[in-house]
Amino acid sequence: MTKPSEREAAEPAVAPGDDPRAFAAVLRAVHEAAMAGDPLPARPRSVIGESWLRVRSAGVDPDVALPSVVDPTDLPQRRSDSGLSPVLSALTSELEALTGTGDNIMVIADADGRVLWRSGSRPVLRRADALGFVEGASWAEASVGTNAIGTALASGRAVQVFSAEHFVRSHHAWTCTGAPIRDPRTGSALGVVDVSGPAPTINSTTLALVGTVARLAEAQLRERHRDELDRLRSVAAPIMARAGVPALAVDPHGWVAAVDAVAPRERVRLPSSPAPGRSWLSDLGTCELDPLPGGGWLVRLSTGEPDETMIELSLHSSVPRVVISGGIGGWSHHPSPRHAQILDHLARHPEGCSAAELAQLLFGDPARTITVRAEISRLRKHFGGLISANPYRFAAGVQVVVGAPAGC
């Protein structure tokens, strides 16, 4: 039988032809020796050994590891913020062959390792419940030790964790296989797709299947991003025509949707926190950044004095209106009454407001921060870089003119 140290991290935990029960016995001996500080009868696979070092440094107890669980009311916003909702149905349908037998559950976790969705048969879900493997639970390595979700995020690659490769003893009865799903816009992990079940159900093909499904999800996200760039291009075209100077239209991550009198390129490097006004870009030199409707930026090569972006808030009527103007002309948006109220408060507190402070102003209850964050997230989809965070405020360099108070 091949020893654990001879396996590559990207390979299944148990090679085809190996006896899972015999291999599990070897792993238990390795785990017990490692936890006791004794000489190891065999070395764990490198991906597992590196994970054990991380989780021991994090202070995880191999005998007690109960994951933290968020309030259920937080889950809808976490799901929305994850960026994984658009590929949920695809992930579920592609892995139905594994979960439909009743032996495994499928789990999708966010970039923090927190379980957002899970599906499977009731018996396996009940077994998962006993481990705290529930929606809203943190399965990051620092929370529950070595596991396919947390270790896939920490290592940045697909991984299968079998039996006593799990750091926590209560997880030894399980096998789990996870693969990170990366954001095609940034390259960072959006989360993990995981298939887990009782250890005897381990299958050497599961790792390849889960990894393939993760890549299919990324392909869908890339296609979705291309559609977003197409929409941005249609919005930017008339604005660029008015600008009359070399310019590019880019999304919030710097991906180029359109160019005018500028050498074609795929992406430009934006500042970490872009704001309207003059900015130096390493790819282009000094430029003027103007917000585009619905998000994104018009990047104009600077030709003279910097332009000032102005936001005019007319929030007193039954149909609130926001007008944004600058060097490229102007565009307007009709916010909802609640968004008009938020904009009004931000204008009256130029130093910025925390989520709790906005919750107090809006609802008289500083605890309603989840609702505030959800509303700000929706608001920023319209105004993008015009609204900064931590604390929430209008971006530096933007002049705000307020009419009468919001009527809401």
C-alpha positions in Angstrom: 0.0 0.0 0.0 1.3 3.4 -0.9 2.1 5.5 2.2 0.4 8.9 2.7 3.7 10.8 2.2 4.1 9.5 -1.4 0.8 11.0 -2.6 0.6 14.4 -4.3 -1.9 16.9 -2.8 -3.9 17.0 -6.0 -4.5 13.3 -6.0 -7.3 11.4 -4.2 -6.6 10.6 -0.6 -6.9 6.8 -1.3 -5.5 5.6 -4.6 -7.4 3.2 -6.8 -6.7 -0.3 -5.7 -5.9 0.6 -2.1 -8.0 -0.8 0.8 -9.7 2.2 2.4 -10.0 0.4 5.8 -6.3 -0.5 5.9 -5.4 3.0 4.9 -7.7 4.5 7.5 -5.8 2.4 10.1 -2.5 3.8 9.0 -3.9 7.3 9.2 -5.2 6.8 12.7 -1.8 5.7 13.8 -0.2 8.7 12.1 -2.8 11.0 13.7 -2.4 9.6 17.2 1.4 9.9 17.0 1.3 13.4 15.7 -1.1 14.5 18.4 1.1 12.9 21.1 4.3 14.3 19.7 5.6 10.8 19.1 7.6 9.6 16.0 5.3 9.1 13.0 4.9 5.7 11.5 4.4 7.4 8.2 4.3 11.0 7.0 1.0 12.5 6.1 0.5 13.9 2.6 2.1 17.3 2.3 -1.2 19.1 2.0 -2.4 17.4 5.2 0.9 17.9 7.1 0.9 21.6 6.2 -2.7 22.0 7.3 -2.0 20.3 10.7 0.8 22.8 11.3 -1.6 25.7 10.6 -4.4 24.4 12.7 -2.2 23.6 15.7 -0.8 27.1 15.5 -4.4 28.4 15.5 -5.0 26.5 18.7 -7.6 24.1 17.4 -8.4 21.3 19.9 -8.4 17.8 18.2 -11.0 16.6 20.8 -13.3 19.6 20.8 -14.1 21.8 17.7 -17.5 23.2 17.5 -17.9 25.7 14.6 -19.3 29.1 15.2 -22.7 29.6 13.5 -24.1 33.0 12.3 -27.6 34.1 13.0 -29.9 32.6 10.4 -31.1 36.1 9.5 -27.5 36.9 8.3 -27.5 34.1 5.7 -29.5 35.7 2.9 -27.1 38.7 2.8 -24.0 36.4 3.0 -25.4 34.4 0.1 -25.9 37.5 -1.9 -22.5 38.9 -1.1 -20.7 35.6 -1.9 -21.1 36.0 -5.7 -21.9 32.3 -5.9 -25.7 32.5 -6.2 -25.5 32.6 -10.1 -23.9 29.2 -10.2 -25.8 27.4 -7.4 -28.2 25.5 -9.7 -25.3 24.4 -12.0 -23.3 23.1 -9.0 -26.4 21.3 -7.6 -27.3 19.6 -10.9 -23.7 18.6 -11.8 -23.2 16.9 -8.5 -26.6 15.2 -8.3 -25.0 11.9 -9.2 -23.0 11.9 -6.0 -25.7 13.3 -3.7 -28.7 11.4 -5.2 -27.5 8.1 -3.8 -28.1 9.3 -0.3 -24.5 8.7 0.8 -23.2 12.2 0.4 -24.1 15.8 0.9 -23.1 18.8 -1.2 -22.0 21.9 0.5 -21.2 25.4 -0.8 -19.2 27.7 1.4 -18.1 31.3 1.0 -14.5 32.7 0.9 -14.4 32.6 4.7 -15.3 28.9 4.8 -18.8 29.6 6.1 -21.5 27.1 4.9 -24.0 28.9 2.7 -26.0 26.0 1.2 -26.1 22.3 1.6 -28.2 19.5 0.1 -28.5 15.7 0.6 -30.5 12.9 2.1 -32.0 13.4 5.5 -30.0 10.6 7.2 -26.6 12.1 6.0 -27.8 15.6 6.9 -28.7 14.4 10.4 -25.2 13.0 10.8 -23.8 16.3 9.6 -25.9 18.2 12.1 -24.2 16.3 14.9 -20.8 17.8 13.8 -22.2 21.3 13.4 -21.9 20.9 9.6 -24.9 23.2 9.1 -25.8 26.3 7.1 -24.1 29.3 8.7 -21.3 27.3 10.3 -17.7 28.2 9.9 -15.6 25.4 8.5 -12.4 27.4 8.1 -9.3 25.6 9.3 -8.9 27.9 12.3 -12.4 27.0 13.4 -12.6 23.2 13.0 -9.2 22.1 11.8 -8.2 20.2 8.6 -11.2 19.6 6.3 -11.9 19.9 2.6 -13.5 23.3 2.8 -11.0 25.1 5.0 -8.0 23.3 3.6 -9.0 24.0 0.0 -9.2 27.7 0.8 -5.9 27.7 2.7 -4.0 25.8 0.0 -5.8 27.3 -3.0 -6.4 23.9 -4.6 -8.8 21.0 -4.7 -8.2 18.5 -1.9 -9.7 15.3 -0.6 -9.5 14.6 3.2 -10.1 11.1 4.3 -10.8 9.7 7.8 -8.0 10.6 10.3 -6.5 13.1 7.9 -9.1 15.4 9.6 -7.4 17.1 12.5 -10.4 16.7 14.8 -11.2 13.2 16.0 -14.9 13.4 15.7 -14.5 14.0 11.9 -12.6 10.8 11.3 -15.8 9.0 10.3 -16.1 11.2 7.3 -14.4 11.8 4.0 -14.8 15.2 2.2 -13.7 16.6 -1.1 -13.6 20.3 -1.9 -12.4 22.6 -4.7 -12.1 26.4 -4.6 -14.2 28.5 -7.0 -12.3 31.5 -8.1 -13.6 34.9 -9.2 -12.6 35.3 -12.9 -12.3 39.1 -12.3 -9.9 39.0 -9.5 -8.4 35.4 -9.3 -9.3 35.2 -5.6 -11.5 32.4 -4.2 -15.2 33.1 -3.9 -15.8 30.0 -2.0 -15.6 26.2 -2.1 -17.8 23.4 -3.5 -17.6 20.3 -1.3 -19.0 16.8 -1.3 -18.9 15.0 2.1 -20.1 11.7 3.5 -19.2 8.7 5.7 -15.6 7.7 5.2 -16.4 4.2 3.7 -18.1 6.0 0.7 -14.7 7.5 -0.4 -14.3 7.3 -4.2 -11.0 8.1 -6.0 -13.0 9.8 -8.9 -14.8 12.3 -6.6 -11.8 14.7 -6.5 -11.7 14.9 -10.3 -15.4 15.4 -10.5 -15.6 18.1 -7.9 -12.7 19.9 -9.4 -14.3 19.8 -12.9 -17.6 21.1 -11.5 -15.7 24.0 -9.9 -14.1 24.9 -13.2 -17.5 24.7 -14.9 -18.8 27.2 -12.3 -15.9 29.5 -13.1 -16.7 29.3 -16.8 -20.2 30.4 -16.1 -18.9 33.3 -14.0 -16.6 34.3 -16.8 -19.5 34.3 -19.2 -21.5 36.4 -16.8 -18.6 38.8 -16.5 -18.5 39.1 -20.3 -22.2 40.0 -20.3 -21.6 42.6 -17.6 -18.9 44.2 -19.8 -21.2 44.2 -22.8 -23.8 46.1 -20.7 -21.2 48.5 -19.5 -20.1 49.1 -23.1 -23.6 50.0 -24.2 -24.0 52.5 -21.2 -20.5 54.0 -21.8 -20.7 54.4 -25.6 -22.7 57.7 -25.7 -20.8 59.1 -22.7 -17.5 58.4 -24.4 -18.7 60.0 -27.5 -19.4 63.2 -25.6 -16.1 63.1 -23.8 -14.1 63.9 -26.9 -10.8 62.7 -25.4 -8.9 59.4 -25.3 -10.8 57.3 -22.8 -11.6 53.8 -21.6 -14.6 52.4 -19.9 -13.7 49.8 -17.2 -15.6 47.8 -14.7 -14.9 48.2 -10.9 -12.0 45.8 -11.2 -10.4 47.5 -14.2 -11.5 45.1 -16.9 -11.9 47.1 -20.1 -15.3 47.3 -21.8 -14.6 49.9 -24.4 -11.8 52.2 -25.7 -11.7 55.4 -27.7 -8.5 56.6 -29.2 -6.5 54.5 -26.7 -4.5 51.4 -27.5 -6.6 48.3 -26.9 -5.9 46.4 -23.7 -7.7 43.9 -21.5 -7.3 45.5 -18.1 -5.9 48.5 -16.4 -4.8 48.7 -12.8 -7.0 50.9 -10.7 -6.2 52.4 -7.3 -7.2 50.1 -4.4 -10.0 52.5 -3.5 -10.8 54.4 -6.7 -12.6 57.7 -6.3 -13.9 60.4 -8.8 -11.3 62.9 -9.9 -7.7 62.9 -10.9 -5.6 59.8 -10.3 -2.3 58.4 -11.5 -2.6 55.0 -13.1 0.6 53.0 -13.7 -0.7 51.8 -17.1 -1.8 55.2 -18.4 -0.3 58.0 -16.3 -2.4 60.9 -15.0 -6.1 60.3 -15.7 -9.6 61.5 -14.7 -11.9 59.0 -13.2 -15.6 59.5 -13.8 -18.3 57.1 -12.4 -20.5 55.4 -14.9 -24.1 54.5 -14.3 -24.6 51.1 -12.7 -20.9 50.8 -11.7 -17.6 51.1 -13.4 -15.5 54.0 -14.4 -14.7 56.2 -17.4 -11.0 56.7 -17.5 -10.0 59.8 -19.4 -6.4 60.6 -20.2 -5.8 63.9 -18.5 -5.5 66.9 -20.8 -5.9 69.9 -18.5 -7.2 71.1 -15.1 -8.9 68.4 -13.1 -12.7 68.2 -13.3 -14.9 68.1 -10.2 -17.7 65.6 -9.8 -20.9 66.9 -8.3 -23.8 65.1 -6.9 -27.1 67.0 -6.6 -29.6 65.4 -4.3 -33.2 66.3 -4.9 -34.9 64.2 -2.3 -37.9 66.2 -1.2 -40.4 65.1 -3.8 -42.4 61.9 -4.1 -39.9 60.9 -6.8 -36.4 61.5 -5.4 -33.7 62.2 -8.0 -29.9 62.2 -8.0 -28.0 64.0 -10.7 -24.3 63.2 -11.2 -22.3 65.7 -13.3 -18.6 66.2 -14.1 -16.3 66.5 -17.0 -18.2 64.0 -19.1 -21.6 65.7 -18.7 -24.2 64.1 -16.4 -26.6 61.3 -15.7 -29.4 60.8 -13.2 -30.9 58.1 -11.1 -34.2 57.9 -9.2 -33.4 56.2 -5.9 -36.0 54.4 -3.8 -37.3 56.3 -0.8 -35.1 54.2 1.5 -32.0 54.9 -0.6 -32.9 58.6 -0.7 -33.0 58.6 3.0 -29.6 56.9 3.2 -28.1 59.4 0.7 -29.6 62.3 2.8 -27.9 61.0 6.0 -24.6 60.5 4.2 -24.7 64.0 2.9 -25.4 65.4 6.4 -22.6 63.4 7.9 -19.6 64.0 5.6 -17.3 62.4 8.1 -19.1 59.1 7.5 -21.4 56.8 9.4 -20.8 53.2 10.6 -23.5 50.6 9.9 -24.7 50.9 13.5 -24.9 54.7 13.3 -26.9 54.5 10.0 -29.2 51.9 11.6 -29.9 54.2 14.5 -30.6 57.1 12.1 -32.8 55.0 9.8 -34.6 52.7 12.2 -33.9 54.0 15.7 -32.2 50.7 16.3 -28.3 50.4 16.1 -28.6 46.6 16.0 -30.1 46.5 12.5 -26.7 46.6 10.8 -27.5 43.6 8.5 -30.3 45.6 6.9 -28.1 48.6 6.5 -25.3 46.7 4.8 -27.8 45.1 2.5 -29.3 48.5 1.5 -25.8 50.0 1.0 -24.8 47.0 -1.1 -27.8 47.7 -3.4 -27.1 51.4 -3.4 -23.5 51.0 -4.5 -24.6 48.9 -7.5 -26.0 52.2 -8.8 -23.3 54.6 -7.6 -20.2 52.4 -7.4 -17.2 54.4 -6.3 -19.2 57.5 -5.4 -19.9 55.9 -2.0 -16.9 54.7 0.2 -17.0 52.3 3.1 -15.5 52.0 6.6 -17.2 54.3 7.4 -19.9 54.8 4.8 -19.6 58.2 3.2 -19.4 60.0 -0.1 -16.0 59.6 -1.8 -13.4 62.2 -1.4 -13.3 64.8 -4.1 -17.1 64.7 -4.7 -19.1 67.9 -4.1 -22.5 67.1 -2.7 -25.4 69.6 -2.9 -28.5 68.7 -0.9 -32.1 70.0 -1.5 -34.8 69.6 1.0 -34.8 66.6 3.5 -35.9 63.2 2.2 -39.6 62.7 2.5 -39.5 59.2 4.0 
